[in-house]
Amino acid sequence: VRIMFCPCLQEPCPSQPGAADVEAIQRRLKFEFQFPEDLAVLYSTCGTGMDLLTAKDERNLKISDDDPLLLIAFDVADDNAVRYFQGGNFNLPVGVPGALPWPGGGPPALGAAMPHGVAAGLPNALGSFVAMQPGVCERSGGHYTLFCVSSQEKVNDLCAAVQKQQQFRRYGQIVSAALGRPAEPPLVTALTLNSIAGPPQRMVLFNSTV
């Protein structure tokens, strides 16, 4: 199921691809980009794989060490992952590790100024924040899952920028243990591609500390 985000509703609504399309996308990701099986499944079902193939087929996508591609995916069957992609830690239900209340008491209205402490609002907060960073260009047609980055150094800067934001920072096992708090799963998966032929590289510390 492709999760689309309706700006007018600030809520996700289901869309294509269907099962046959997902299987075809998985095959292409494995054959053309050397995705391992688990990542091919994840990236095809959430729609990021379709965004990648569309960019390759229709948008003259170019990838290199000097111009890497960042790809963000999440498990559409995990409500917490979907909510995190939409609004970060502020959008998680109470009781979920890492959940925080929205500054100001609730999510800002679409188009409104961001309250202090809010980096980006619904419905695509994480991707919107990534797209705002220097040297980053959104390439998924407004789905905020696919980004061209101007250098590997900018990729590293981007990870640091995401982790600096309370809205998006997730505490990994080592830091969580040191702080005496439950570990927080990252809820999204980030990859980089440095070649149009793959393979993808996992960004383990994209939004999560050690």
C-alpha positions, 0 to 999 in steps of 0.5 A, spaced: 500 500 500 502 506 498 501 511 503 500 518 500 499 524 504 493 529 503 496 536 505 488 538 506 487 533 511 494 532 514 492 525 514 495 519 510 490 516 505 492 509 502 493 509 494 497 504 489 501 500 487 497 493 488 500 487 490 503 485 482 506 492 482 510 491 489 513 485 486 515 488 480 518 494 484 522 489 488 525 485 482 527 491 479 530 494 486 534 487 487 536 487 479 538 494 478 540 497 484 542 490 488 537 491 494 538 485 499 531 482 500 529 485 506 530 492 503 527 491 497 520 489 500 520 495 505 522 500 500 517 497 495 511 497 500 512 504 502 512 507 495 520 509 496 522 504 491 516 507 486 519 514 487 526 511 485 524 508 479 520 514 477 526 518 478 530 513 474 525 512 468 522 519 467 527 524 471 534 523 468 536 521 475 544 522 476 547 519 482 555 519 484 560 519 490 559 527 489 552 527 488 549 521 492 542 520 493 538 519 500 532 514 500 527 514 506 522 508 508 518 506 513 514 500 515 506 502 513 504 496 517 507 500 523 502 505 525 508 508 530 513 509 524 507 512 519 506 517 525 513 518 526 514 520 518 509 525 519 510 528 525 516 526 528 517 524 536 511 529 537 506 525 533 507 519 537 502 516 542 503 517 549 507 511 552 511 509 546 518 510 547 521 517 545 514 520 544 514 527 546 508 532 546 507 538 541 510 544 543 504 549 544 499 543 545 498 540 538 500 540 531 501 547 528 496 548 522 498 547 515 501 553 513 502 556 520 508 559 523 512 553 527 512 554 534 519 554 538 522 547 538 518 545 532 522 543 526 517 542 521 509 540 521 505 535 518 504 531 514 511 530 512 515 533 517 521 529 517 522 529 509 520 536 509 525 538 514 530 534 510 528 538 504 530 544 507 537 543 509 543 546 505 545 542 499 539 537 498 534 537 493 527 533 493 526 528 488 520 524 489 515 529 486 513 531 493 512 525 497 519 527 501 522 520 500 528 521 495 533 526 496 539 528 491 545 531 496 550 535 493 556 531 497 557 526 502 560 531 507 553 534 506 550 527 508 554 527 514 551 534 516 544 532 514 544 526 519 547 531 524 542 536 523 536 531 524 539 528 530 540 535 533 532 536 533 528 534 539 522 532 534 526 527 530 532 525 534 531 517 537 536 514 542 539 508 541 541 502 545 548 505 548 545 512 549 539 510 552 542 505 557 547 511 559 540 515 560 537 510 564 531 510 559 528 505 554 531 504 547 528 508 542 527 504 535 529 509 529 522 507 526 525 509 519 530 506 514 535 511 511 539 509 505 544 512 500 546 510 493 552 513 490 551 509 483 545 508 479 547 501 479 547 500 487 548 497 492 545 501 497 548 503 504 545 503 510 545 510 514 544 507 521 545 513 525 541 517 520 536 519 526 538 515 531 544 515 536 548 509 538 
